[in-house]
Amino acid sequence: MPVVMSLVGETVELVCPARGNPPVERTWRRGEMVLQSGGRVALIGQTLRIASAQESDTGLYNCTVSNLIDFTRSDSTLFQLIIQSKFL
């Protein structure tokens, strides 16, 4: 599991590379919650971007990749994100 560390206030990017034909669809989750673009969170292609990261963003993030041809198979990548205060 990739571990990504960052400081409060920085922009964090988690990348979930995958290709397929037809093109793949990605679903990003934090815990059981499906993430969508809005506020500080942006889903851009294969990247989950969190602007102005906060300690509350610390947690496990999951990217699931699937395509229209094979609904029974999907690949998943789990990330652990750790956001630390600038003052330790």
Backbone as CSV, one residue per row, in Angstrom:
resi,resn,N_x,N_y,N_z,CA_x,CA_y,CA_z,C_x,C_y,C_z
1,MET,0.853,-1.165,0.000,0.000,0.000,0.000,0.906,1.237,0.000
2,PRO,0.742,2.092,-1.009,1.512,3.332,-1.018,1.120,4.236,0.155
3,VAL,2.122,4.815,0.788,1.898,5.786,1.862,2.310,7.141,1.326
4,VAL,1.394,8.106,1.384,1.644,9.462,0.902,1.615,10.383,2.104
5,MET,2.691,11.153,2.282,2.767,12.082,3.406,2.857,13.503,2.869
6,SER,2.190,14.421,3.565,2.199,15.810,3.160,1.998,16.683,4.391
7,LEU,2.168,17.982,4.195,1.973,18.949,5.271,0.647,19.675,5.103
8,VAL,0.111,20.145,6.206,-1.115,20.940,6.191,-0.923,22.111,5.233
9,GLY,-1.931,22.357,4.402,-1.917,23.487,3.486,-1.386,23.171,2.103
10,GLU,-0.704,22.044,1.944,-0.169,21.679,0.637,-1.241,20.994,-0.205
11,THR,-0.993,20.927,-1.496,-1.862,20.180,-2.400,-1.327,18.757,-2.512
12,VAL,-2.217,17.790,-2.371,-1.856,16.374,-2.417,-2.476,15.754,-3.662
13,GLU,-1.694,14.919,-4.354,-2.219,14.199,-5.508,-1.972,12.708,-5.343
14,LEU,-3.044,11.936,-5.483,-2.966,10.477,-5.507,-3.250,10.052,-6.946
15,VAL,-2.369,9.240,-7.520,-2.492,8.861,-8.925,-2.825,7.379,-9.033
16,CYS,-3.824,7.093,-9.848,-4.303,5.727,-10.052,-4.233,5.415,-11.552
17,PRO,-3.038,5.044,-12.055,-2.901,4.821,-13.492,-3.521,3.500,-13.939
18,ALA,-4.203,3.553,-15.057,-4.775,2.352,-15.670,-5.248,2.729,-17.066
19,ARG,-5.175,1.761,-17.960,-5.652,1.964,-19.326,-6.528,0.793,-19.715
20,GLY,-7.394,1.035,-20.663,-8.239,-0.038,-21.158,-8.969,0.393,-22.406
21,ASN,-9.529,-0.585,-23.085,-10.330,-0.310,-24.258,-11.586,-1.156,-24.159
22,PRO,-12.733,-0.541,-23.906,-12.978,0.902,-23.829,-12.297,1.519,-22.613
23,PRO,-12.211,2.845,-22.589,-11.529,3.536,-21.488,-12.088,3.114,-20.127
24,VAL,-11.203,3.129,-19.142,-11.587,2.711,-17.799,-12.312,3.830,-17.061
25,GLU,-13.083,3.421,-16.079,-13.728,4.366,-15.167,-13.102,4.165,-13.796
26,ARG,-12.849,5.275,-13.102,-12.270,5.222,-11.758,-13.310,5.681,-10.744
27,THR,-13.335,4.973,-9.632,-14.154,5.388,-8.490,-13.214,5.556,-7.311
28,TRP,-13.183,6.762,-6.757,-12.352,7.048,-5.585,-13.239,7.010,-4.351
29,ARG,-12.725,6.369,-3.306,-13.449,6.301,-2.032,-12.509,6.653,-0.892
30,ARG,-13.090,7.233,0.125,-12.410,7.388,1.414,-13.277,6.626,2.393
31,GLY,-12.756,5.510,2.863,-13.599,4.603,3.643,-14.689,4.080,2.723
32,GLU,-15.917,4.176,3.121,-17.056,3.733,2.307,-17.638,4.861,1.459
33,MET,-17.189,6.095,1.678,-17.760,7.252,0.991,-17.138,7.439,-0.395
34,VAL,-17.978,7.484,-1.425,-17.519,7.759,-2.783,-17.211,9.244,-2.887
35,LEU,-16.032,9.569,-3.421,-15.607,10.963,-3.549,-16.010,11.521,-4.909
36,GLN,-16.375,12.787,-4.916,-16.701,13.500,-6.142,-15.994,14.838,-6.115
37,SER,-15.807,15.428,-7.291,-15.188,16.751,-7.357,-16.072,17.780,-6.670
38,GLY,-15.432,18.654,-5.929,-16.149,19.729,-5.244,-15.351,20.209,-4.053
39,GLY,-15.421,21.491,-3.787,-14.668,22.050,-2.676,-13.177,21.913,-2.920
40,ARG,-12.479,21.293,-1.993,-11.028,21.119,-2.105,-10.638,19.871,-2.877
41,VAL,-11.625,19.053,-3.258,-11.366,17.779,-3.929,-11.646,17.902,-5.425
42,ALA,-10.683,17.449,-6.234,-10.866,17.438,-7.689,-10.459,16.068,-8.226
43,LEU,-11.310,15.495,-9.062,-11.007,14.246,-9.752,-10.670,14.608,-11.188
44,ILE,-9.396,14.441,-11.544,-8.910,14.858,-12.853,-8.220,13.667,-13.507
45,GLY,-8.895,13.038,-14.460,-8.316,11.870,-15.121,-7.990,10.784,-14.117
46,GLN,-6.716,10.442,-14.012,-6.297,9.378,-13.104,-5.888,9.895,-11.734
47,THR,-6.119,11.185,-11.471,-5.604,11.822,-10.263,-6.720,12.309,-9.345
48,LEU,-6.543,12.031,-8.057,-7.358,12.632,-7.002,-6.510,13.752,-6.410
49,ARG,-6.987,14.984,-6.502,-6.240,16.134,-5.988,-7.000,16.745,-4.815
50,ILE,-6.287,16.911,-3.694,-6.850,17.548,-2.509,-6.066,18.837,-2.278
51,ALA,-6.735,19.969,-2.442,-6.088,21.267,-2.258,-6.125,21.646,-0.787
52,SER,-5.113,22.371,-0.362,-5.048,22.881,1.009,-5.344,21.770,2.021
53,ALA,-4.550,20.722,1.971,-4.769,19.538,2.807,-4.861,19.894,4.290
54,GLN,-5.731,19.183,4.976,-5.944,19.366,6.413,-5.653,18.033,7.116
55,GLU,-5.330,18.106,8.405,-5.081,16.866,9.154,-6.280,15.924,9.083
56,SER,-7.471,16.480,8.953,-8.678,15.656,8.869,-8.750,14.864,7.566
57,ASP,-7.902,15.181,6.582,-7.848,14.419,5.329,-7.057,13.124,5.480
58,THR,-6.353,12.955,6.597,-5.597,11.732,6.856,-6.542,10.533,6.823
59,GLY,-6.130,9.463,6.165,-6.961,8.266,6.132,-6.609,7.371,4.964
60,LEU,-7.449,6.370,4.738,-7.272,5.420,3.648,-8.142,5.822,2.471
61,TYR,-7.535,5.858,1.298,-8.226,6.209,0.056,-8.091,5.029,-0.891
62,ASN,-9.163,4.717,-1.609,-9.191,3.576,-2.502,-9.612,4.013,-3.901
63,CYS,-8.862,3.574,-4.892,-9.208,3.813,-6.291,-9.573,2.470,-6.918
64,THR,-10.793,2.365,-7.435,-11.237,1.160,-8.115,-11.395,1.477,-9.598
65,VAL,-10.828,0.625,-10.438,-10.835,0.830,-11.881,-11.605,-0.301,-12.546
66,SER,-12.524,0.043,-13.450,-13.275,-0.972,-14.199,-13.601,-0.403,-15.580
67,ASN,-14.070,-1.269,-16.477,-14.535,-0.775,-17.768,-15.833,-1.474,-18.147
68,LEU,-16.431,-1.037,-19.248,-17.753,-1.528,-19.635,-17.750,-2.973,-20.107
69,ILE,-16.600,-3.493,-20.515,-16.552,-4.852,-21.048,-16.570,-5.892,-19.937
70,ASP,-15.859,-5.642,-18.864,-15.698,-6.650,-17.819,-16.145,-6.099,-16.471
71,PHE,-17.460,-6.108,-16.228,-17.996,-5.625,-14.959,-17.620,-6.533,-13.792
72,THR,-17.304,-7.789,-14.081,-17.029,-8.726,-12.997,-15.612,-8.562,-12.456
73,ARG,-14.756,-7.835,-13.147,-13.377,-7.683,-12.706,-13.061,-6.207,-12.566
74,SER,-12.472,-5.868,-11.463,-12.000,-4.505,-11.279,-10.700,-4.559,-10.488
75,ASP,-9.873,-3.577,-10.712,-8.614,-3.473,-9.992,-8.741,-2.349,-8.979
76,SER,-8.091,-2.529,-7.855,-8.221,-1.569,-6.782,-6.843,-1.250,-6.214
77,THR,-6.624,0.013,-5.903,-5.386,0.445,-5.268,-5.744,1.199,-3.996
78,LEU,-5.115,0.834,-2.900,-5.356,1.462,-1.612,-4.171,2.361,-1.265
79,PHE,-4.475,3.592,-0.861,-3.462,4.560,-0.458,-3.680,4.936,0.999
80,GLN,-2.605,5.121,1.730,-2.706,5.698,3.071,-2.160,7.118,2.976
81,LEU,-3.004,8.090,3.308,-2.625,9.491,3.266,-2.431,9.991,4.688
82,ILE,-1.286,10.611,4.929,-0.972,11.175,6.256,-0.667,12.649,6.079
83,ILE,-1.448,13.490,6.721,-1.227,14.930,6.688,-0.744,15.366,8.045
84,GLN,0.422,16.017,8.065,1.020,16.433,9.333,1.009,17.951,9.453
85,SER,0.925,18.398,10.680,1.016,19.817,10.970,2.411,20.313,10.612
86,LYS,2.495,21.558,10.190,3.809,22.146,9.880,4.650,22.313,11.114
87,PHE,4.010,22.347,12.280,4.713,22.549,13.535,4.612,21.282,14.362
88,LEU,5.674,20.521,14.385,5.668,19.272,15.153,6.370,19.469,16.471
